[in-house]
Amino acid sequence: MLDAGFICDNADAVKLNCKNRGVSDVAVDRVIAFEQKRKELERTRGETAAKKNEISKKFPTAKTAEEKQALKDQGAAVDKEVGVIDAELKIVKDDLTLNLLQIPNMTHPAAPVGGEDANKVVAQFGEPRAFDFKPKDHVDLCEALDLADFEAGTKVAGQKFYFLKNEAALLEIALVQYAMQTAVKAGYTPIITPDLARVEVLEGIGFMPRDPNPDTRQVYTVADTDLCLIATAEITLGGMHRDRIFDEAELPKRYVGLSHCFRTEAGAAGRDTRGLYRVHQFTKVEMFAFCTPETSDAIHEEIRALEEKIFQGLGLCFHVIDTATGDLGGPAYRKYDLEAWMPGRGTGGAYGEITSTSNCTDFQARRLGIRYKGKGFKGTKFAHTLNGTAVACTRALVAILENYQQADGSVVIPEVLRPWVGKDKIEPRKA
């Protein structure tokens, strides 16, 4: 979240940022009002507490029991007054925090302003494949090659769950190994994270697990606990250093985490979301970094370059989007999306998102209490956090199956994945 003092000092800029992101700026005025009230109450509390100190100083010089009792009574009255102020102060602070949580991060000045239509292509890798036969979508390929069972997934867990089978299961394992090893070679520490996290950790990252609206809530909560199934390892990797104070020399810290991801995908429907493209559970390898403000832009570009390297290695056609303000989400200061060409998407093929990387500046760290100390300044500063998907296995599978299919119904396996799959090609099963 943004600092309340920053919002008060830059109200017009914060309101314009809200407008550009397509969210209400009502909370901005509320934050200003509650922050002013908080300051007034803190000042009043300090002045009232000072009265108690003055009374305490008089106590040793009191000569009679009556004088001492009168001072005690005065002290008790002041304590009661302070208690009333503290109760009001708690309410004001809670209201202040509630409204701070509704205000999105500020935005990088280079980010395109507008909705999804304003997203800007900043890099292109490869060209869409021209087929000399009518290509199938991944759902038909999975059925023909016995790679997934969507019907069994629905029977066992409900719509948008699935079983991966045969080479598809091996491909997922191969994608995990390939992405993890690529990130580890780049200096990222490998982590396997929990698949559950506390509500306050999700809120710290920027999710809304308490959202009462089922049409917008994106996470599963576990009944009778304060736990949620995570939607991304960004949640657990970010929460791993909650309330931590780093030495500046320790930063940056780079992690690459493996987890399952669970999303309700409320409201998602249609041909472009069927099959493996938009599901309730998938496996993902996620990169995450903690750093100083001075290095966060450079590390953002580093993570983007790693994502590009991974998908270039897979031989896929994709482009990079500089995401517009209206499509950023609350925590991101700037976000790049990688979109791969998927021949079975839409009518005649289309690009579909496969990864993203976000610089969240100190937005998440402020919520999670992640700071650092250094020799060049007093006190502590909030760290910056960044995240980026190395590979989301199901969407990578969609792109691989559709782009590497052959006229005879087989699918060629990308060369970088062959050591883990154990073959060069997925061929139709013999009857």
C-alpha positions as CSV (number, residue, x, y, z in Angstrom):
1,M,0.0,0.0,0.0
2,L,1.0,3.6,-0.4
3,D,2.2,5.7,2.6
4,A,-0.6,7.8,4.1
5,G,1.8,10.8,4.2
6,F,2.6,10.4,0.6
7,I,-1.1,10.4,-0.3
8,C,-1.8,13.5,1.7
9,D,1.1,15.4,0.0
10,N,0.3,14.1,-3.5
11,A,-3.5,13.8,-3.5
12,D,-4.0,15.1,-7.0
13,A,-1.4,12.7,-8.5
14,V,-2.8,9.7,-6.5
15,K,-6.4,10.6,-7.7
16,L,-5.2,10.8,-11.4
17,N,-3.4,7.5,-10.9
18,C,-6.7,5.9,-9.7
19,K,-8.5,7.4,-12.7
20,N,-5.9,6.0,-15.1
21,R,-6.2,2.6,-13.5
22,G,-10.0,2.6,-13.7
23,V,-10.7,2.5,-9.9
24,S,-12.6,4.9,-7.6
25,D,-10.6,7.6,-5.9
26,V,-13.1,7.9,-3.0
27,A,-10.7,6.2,-0.6
28,V,-8.1,9.0,-1.3
29,D,-10.2,11.7,0.4
30,R,-11.0,9.2,3.2
31,V,-7.3,8.5,3.8
32,I,-6.6,12.2,4.0
33,A,-9.4,12.8,6.5
34,F,-8.5,9.7,8.7
35,E,-4.7,10.6,8.6
36,Q,-5.5,14.2,9.8
37,K,-7.7,12.8,12.5
38,R,-5.0,10.2,13.5
39,K,-2.4,13.0,13.8
40,E,-4.8,15.1,15.9
41,L,-5.5,12.2,18.3
42,E,-1.8,11.3,18.5
43,R,-1.0,14.9,19.5
44,T,-3.9,15.0,22.0
45,R,-2.8,11.7,23.5
46,G,0.8,13.0,23.9
47,E,-0.4,16.1,25.6
48,T,-2.7,14.1,27.9
49,A,0.0,11.6,28.7
50,A,2.3,14.5,29.6
51,K,-0.2,15.5,32.3
52,K,0.3,12.2,34.0
53,N,4.0,12.8,34.0
54,E,3.5,16.1,35.7
55,I,1.3,14.5,38.3
56,S,3.9,11.7,38.9
57,K,6.6,14.4,39.5
58,K,4.5,15.9,42.3
59,F,3.9,12.7,44.1
60,P,7.3,12.5,46.0
61,T,6.8,16.0,47.4
62,A,3.2,15.3,48.7
63,K,3.3,15.5,52.5
64,T,-0.1,14.2,53.5
65,A,-2.2,11.2,52.7
66,E,-4.9,13.5,51.4
67,E,-2.5,15.2,48.9
68,K,-1.2,11.7,47.8
69,Q,-4.8,10.5,47.3
70,A,-5.7,13.6,45.3
71,L,-2.7,13.0,43.0
72,K,-3.7,9.3,42.6
73,D,-7.2,10.4,41.7
74,Q,-5.9,12.9,39.2
75,G,-3.6,10.2,37.7
76,A,-6.5,7.8,37.4
77,A,-8.6,10.4,35.6
78,V,-5.8,11.0,33.2
79,D,-5.4,7.3,32.6
80,K,-9.1,7.0,31.8
81,E,-8.9,10.0,29.4
82,V,-5.9,8.3,27.7
83,G,-7.9,5.1,27.4
84,V,-10.8,6.8,25.7
85,I,-8.3,8.4,23.2
86,D,-6.6,5.1,22.6
87,A,-10.0,3.4,21.8
88,E,-10.8,6.2,19.3
89,L,-7.3,6.1,17.9
90,K,-7.6,2.4,17.2
91,I,-10.9,2.9,15.3
92,V,-9.3,5.7,13.2
93,K,-6.2,3.6,12.4
94,D,-8.3,0.7,11.4
95,D,-10.4,2.9,9.1
96,L,-7.3,4.5,7.7
97,T,-5.8,1.1,6.9
98,L,-9.0,-0.2,5.4
99,N,-9.0,2.7,2.9
100,L,-5.2,2.5,2.3
101,L,-5.8,-1.0,1.1
102,Q,-8.2,0.2,-1.6
103,I,-5.7,2.5,-3.3
104,P,-3.5,1.0,-6.0
105,N,0.2,1.4,-6.4
106,M,1.5,4.4,-8.4
107,T,2.4,3.7,-12.0
108,H,5.7,3.8,-13.9
109,P,5.6,7.0,-16.1
110,A,6.3,4.9,-19.3
111,A,3.4,2.5,-18.8
112,P,0.6,3.1,-21.4
113,V,-2.4,4.9,-20.1
114,G,-5.8,3.2,-20.8
115,G,-7.6,-0.1,-20.8
116,E,-6.6,-3.4,-22.4
117,D,-6.7,-1.8,-25.9
118,A,-3.9,0.5,-24.9
119,N,-1.5,-2.4,-24.1
120,K,1.7,-1.8,-26.2
121,V,3.7,-4.5,-27.9
122,V,7.4,-3.8,-27.1
123,A,9.1,-6.9,-28.5
124,Q,8.3,-9.7,-31.0
125,F,9.9,-13.2,-31.1
126,G,9.3,-15.4,-34.1
127,E,6.3,-15.4,-36.4
128,P,3.0,-17.4,-36.2
129,R,3.4,-20.8,-37.9
130,A,1.8,-21.2,-41.3
131,F,0.2,-24.6,-41.5
132,D,-0.3,-26.6,-44.7
133,F,-3.1,-28.5,-43.0
134,K,-6.0,-27.5,-40.7
135,P,-4.5,-27.4,-37.2
136,K,-6.4,-28.8,-34.2
137,D,-6.7,-27.0,-30.9
138,H,-5.1,-28.5,-27.8
139,V,-8.3,-30.0,-26.5
140,D,-8.7,-32.1,-29.7
141,L,-5.0,-33.0,-29.6
142,C,-5.3,-34.1,-26.0
143,E,-8.2,-36.3,-26.9
144,A,-6.6,-37.8,-30.0
145,L,-3.3,-38.5,-28.3
146,D,-4.7,-39.5,-24.9
147,L,-2.9,-36.7,-23.0
148,A,-5.6,-35.4,-20.7
149,D,-8.9,-36.5,-19.3
150,F,-11.2,-33.6,-18.7
151,E,-14.3,-35.7,-18.0
152,A,-12.6,-37.6,-15.2
153,G,-11.3,-34.3,-13.7
154,T,-14.9,-33.0,-13.6
155,K,-16.1,-36.2,-12.0
156,V,-13.5,-36.1,-9.3
157,A,-13.2,-32.4,-8.6
158,G,-15.6,-30.4,-10.8
159,Q,-15.4,-28.2,-13.9
160,K,-12.0,-26.9,-14.9
161,F,-10.1,-29.7,-13.2
162,Y,-8.3,-32.3,-15.3
163,F,-6.0,-35.3,-15.3
164,L,-2.7,-35.0,-17.3
165,K,-1.7,-38.4,-18.8
166,N,1.1,-40.1,-20.7
167,E,3.5,-37.6,-22.4
168,A,1.5,-34.6,-21.1
169,A,2.4,-35.5,-17.5
170,L,6.1,-35.9,-18.6
171,L,5.9,-32.6,-20.4
172,E,4.8,-30.8,-17.2
173,I,7.7,-32.3,-15.3
174,A,10.0,-31.4,-18.1
175,L,8.8,-27.8,-18.1
176,V,9.3,-27.5,-14.3
177,Q,12.9,-28.9,-14.6
178,Y,13.7,-26.6,-17.6
179,A,12.4,-23.5,-16.0
180,M,13.9,-24.2,-12.6
181,Q,17.3,-24.9,-14.0
182,T,17.3,-21.8,-16.2
183,A,16.5,-19.6,-13.2
184,V,19.0,-21.4,-10.9
185,K,21.8,-20.9,-13.5
186,A,20.8,-17.1,-13.4
187,G,21.4,-17.0,-9.7
188,Y,17.9,-17.7,-8.3
189,T,17.6,-19.9,-5.2
190,P,15.2,-22.8,-5.7
191,I,12.3,-23.1,-3.3
192,I,9.3,-25.5,-3.0
193,T,6.7,-23.5,-1.2
194,P,3.5,-24.4,0.8
195,D,0.3,-24.5,-1.2
196,L,-1.5,-22.7,1.6
197,A,-1.0,-19.3,3.2
198,R,-2.7,-17.2,5.9
199,V,-5.3,-14.6,4.9
200,E,-3.1,-11.7,6.0
201,V,-0.3,-12.9,3.8
202,L,-2.5,-12.9,0.7
203,E,-3.8,-9.4,1.7
204,G,-0.2,-8.3,2.0
205,I,0.6,-9.4,-1.5
206,G,-2.5,-7.7,-2.8
207,F,-5.2,-10.4,-3.1
208,M,-8.7,-10.0,-1.5
209,P,-9.5,-13.4,0.1
210,R,-12.2,-11.7,2.2
211,D,-14.0,-10.3,-0.9
212,P,-17.7,-11.0,-0.2
213,N,-18.5,-10.9,-3.9
214,P,-18.2,-14.5,-5.4
215,D,-18.0,-13.0,-8.9
216,T,-14.7,-11.2,-8.2
217,R,-13.2,-13.4,-5.5
218,Q,-10.3,-15.3,-7.0
219,V,-9.0,-17.5,-4.2
220,Y,-10.3,-20.5,-2.3
221,T,-10.5,-20.2,1.5
222,V,-10.3,-23.2,3.8
223,A,-13.3,-23.4,6.1
224,D,-12.8,-22.9,9.8
225,T,-9.2,-21.7,9.4
226,D,-7.3,-18.5,8.5
227,L,-5.8,-20.3,5.5
228,C,-6.3,-20.0,1.7
229,L,-5.1,-22.1,-1.2
230,I,-2.5,-20.0,-2.9
231,A,-3.2,-18.6,-6.4
232,T,0.6,-18.2,-7.1
233,A,3.9,-18.8,-5.3
234,E,4.3,-15.0,-5.4
235,I,2.1,-15.2,-2.2
236,T,4.3,-17.6,-0.3
237,L,7.6,-16.3,-1.6
238,G,6.6,-12.8,-0.7
239,G,5.3,-13.9,2.7
240,M,8.5,-15.9,3.4
241,H,10.3,-12.8,4.7
242,R,7.3,-11.1,6.3
243,D,8.4,-8.6,9.1
244,R,12.0,-9.2,8.2
245,I,14.7,-6.4,8.3
246,F,17.5,-7.2,5.9
247,D,21.0,-5.7,5.9
248,E,21.4,-3.8,2.6
249,A,24.4,-6.0,1.8
250,E,22.1,-9.0,1.7
251,L,20.0,-7.6,-1.2
252,P,19.0,-8.4,-3.8
253,K,17.6,-11.8,-2.8
254,R,16.3,-13.9,-5.8
255,Y,14.1,-17.0,-5.5
256,V,12.5,-19.3,-7.9
257,G,9.6,-21.2,-6.4
258,L,7.6,-24.2,-7.4
259,S,3.9,-24.6,-6.3
260,H,0.5,-25.6,-7.3
261,C,-1.8,-22.7,-7.9
262,F,-5.6,-22.6,-7.2
263,R,-7.9,-20.0,-8.7
264,T,-11.7,-19.8,-8.7
265,E,-11.7,-18.2,-12.2
266,A,-15.1,-16.7,-11.4
267,G,-17.0,-15.7,-14.4
268,A,-14.5,-17.3,-16.9
269,A,-16.3,-19.1,-19.8
270,G,-16.2,-19.5,-23.5
271,R,-14.2,-21.3,-26.2
272,D,-11.0,-19.4,-25.5
273,T,-11.0,-20.5,-21.8
274,R,-11.8,-24.2,-22.3
275,G,-9.4,-27.0,-21.9
276,L,-6.1,-26.2,-20.2
277,Y,-6.0,-22.5,-20.8
278,R,-8.0,-21.4,-17.8
279,V,-8.3,-23.9,-15.0
280,H,-8.8,-24.1,-11.3
281,Q,-5.5,-25.8,-10.5
282,F,-2.1,-25.8,-12.3
283,T,1.6,-26.1,-11.6
284,K,3.8,-22.9,-11.9
285,V,7.4,-22.0,-11.5
286,E,7.6,-18.4,-10.1
287,M,10.5,-16.0,-9.8
288,F,10.6,-13.5,-6.9
289,A,13.1,-10.8,-5.8
290,F,13.6,-8.5,-2.8
291,C,15.8,-5.5,-3.5
292,T,16.6,-1.9,-2.9
293,P,14.6,0.9,-4.7
294,E,17.7,1.8,-6.8
295,T,17.9,-1.7,-8.4
296,S,14.2,-2.7,-8.9
297,D,13.9,-1.4,-12.5
298,A,17.0,-3.3,-13.6
299,I,15.8,-6.5,-11.9
300,H,12.5,-6.1,-13.5
301,E,14.2,-6.1,-16.9
302,E,16.3,-9.1,-15.8
303,I,13.2,-11.1,-15.0
304,R,11.6,-10.2,-18.3
305,A,14.8,-11.3,-20.1
306,L,14.7,-14.6,-18.3
307,E,11.1,-15.2,-19.3
308,E,12.0,-14.4,-22.9
309,K,15.0,-16.8,-22.8
310,I,12.8,-19.6,-21.5
311,F,10.2,-19.2,-24.3
312,Q,12.7,-18.6,-27.0
313,G,14.3,-21.9,-25.8
314,L,10.9,-23.6,-26.3
315,G,10.9,-22.3,-29.9
316,L,7.5,-20.6,-29.5
317,C,6.3,-17.4,-31.3
318,F,5.5,-14.8,-28.7
319,H,5.4,-11.1,-28.1
320,V,5.9,-8.9,-25.0
321,I,3.3,-6.4,-23.8
322,D,3.9,-3.3,-21.8
323,T,0.7,-3.5,-19.8
324,A,-1.6,-0.5,-19.7
325,T,-2.7,1.2,-16.5
326,G,-6.2,-0.1,-16.5
327,D,-5.0,-3.7,-16.7
328,L,-2.2,-3.6,-14.1
329,G,-3.9,-4.7,-11.0
330,G,-3.4,-3.1,-7.6
331,P,0.2,-3.9,-6.6
332,A,2.1,-3.5,-9.9
333,Y,4.0,-0.3,-10.7
334,R,4.8,-1.7,-14.1
335,K,4.0,-5.1,-15.7
336,Y,5.1,-7.0,-18.8
337,D,3.0,-9.8,-20.2
338,L,4.4,-12.5,-22.6
339,E,1.7,-13.7,-25.0
340,A,2.3,-16.8,-27.2
341,W,0.7,-17.5,-30.5
342,M,-1.8,-20.3,-30.1
343,P,-3.2,-21.6,-33.4
344,G,-6.3,-23.1,-31.8
345,R,-7.3,-19.9,-30.0
346,G,-10.1,-17.8,-31.4
347,T,-10.9,-18.1,-35.1
348,G,-7.7,-18.9,-36.9
349,G,-5.4,-18.4,-34.0
350,A,-4.6,-15.6,-31.5
351,Y,-2.1,-14.6,-28.9
352,G,-2.7,-15.8,-25.3
353,E,-1.0,-14.8,-22.1
354,I,1.6,-17.3,-20.9
355,T,3.6,-15.3,-18.3
356,S,3.9,-11.9,-16.7
357,T,6.4,-10.0,-14.6
358,S,5.6,-7.1,-12.2
359,N,7.7,-4.5,-10.3
360,C,5.6,-3.8,-7.2
361,T,8.0,-1.3,-5.7
362,D,7.4,-1.0,-1.9
363,F,3.6,-1.7,-2.2
364,Q,3.8,-5.3,-0.9
365,A,6.7,-4.8,1.4
366,R,4.9,-2.0,3.2
367,R,2.0,-4.3,3.9
368,L,4.2,-7.2,4.9
369,G,6.7,-5.2,7.0
370,I,9.7,-6.1,4.9
371,R,12.5,-3.5,5.4
372,Y,16.3,-3.1,5.1
373,K,18.9,-1.1,7.0
374,G,22.2,0.2,5.6
375,K,25.3,2.3,6.5
376,G,24.3,5.4,4.4
377,F,21.0,6.2,6.3
378,K,19.4,6.1,9.7
379,G,16.5,3.7,10.5
380,T,15.1,1.4,7.9
381,K,13.6,1.6,4.5
382,F,11.0,-0.6,2.8
383,A,12.4,-3.1,0.3
384,H,11.1,-3.4,-3.3
385,T,9.5,-6.7,-4.5
386,L,9.3,-8.1,-8.0
387,N,7.7,-11.3,-9.4
388,G,7.7,-13.1,-12.7
389,T,6.4,-16.4,-14.0
390,A,9.1,-18.7,-15.3
391,V,6.5,-21.1,-16.6
392,A,2.8,-21.7,-16.0
393,C,2.7,-25.4,-17.1
394,T,-0.8,-25.6,-18.5
395,R,-0.6,-22.6,-20.7
396,A,2.9,-23.6,-21.9
397,L,1.4,-27.0,-22.8
398,V,-1.4,-25.4,-24.8
399,A,1.2,-23.4,-26.8
400,I,3.5,-26.4,-27.3
401,L,0.8,-28.9,-28.4
402,E,-0.8,-26.5,-30.9
403,N,2.4,-25.1,-32.4
404,Y,4.3,-28.4,-32.7
405,Q,1.5,-30.5,-34.1
406,Q,2.1,-32.3,-37.4
407,A,-0.1,-33.3,-40.3
408,D,0.0,-37.0,-39.3
409,G,-1.5,-36.1,-35.9
410,S,1.7,-36.3,-34.0
411,V,3.3,-33.5,-31.9
412,V,7.1,-32.8,-31.9
413,I,8.6,-32.3,-28.5
414,P,10.7,-29.1,-28.1
415,E,14.4,-30.1,-28.1
416,V,15.1,-28.6,-24.7
417,L,12.5,-30.8,-23.1
418,R,13.4,-34.1,-24.7
419,P,15.9,-35.2,-22.0
420,W,13.1,-35.3,-19.4
421,V,10.3,-36.7,-21.7
422,G,12.5,-39.4,-23.2
423,K,11.4,-39.1,-26.8
424,D,11.3,-36.7,-29.7
425,K,7.7,-37.0,-30.7
426,I,4.2,-37.8,-29.3
427,E,2.5,-40.1,-31.7
428,P,-1.0,-41.5,-31.9
429,R,-1.6,-44.6,-29.9
430,K,-1.8,-47.9,-31.7
431,A,-5.2,-49.5,-31.5
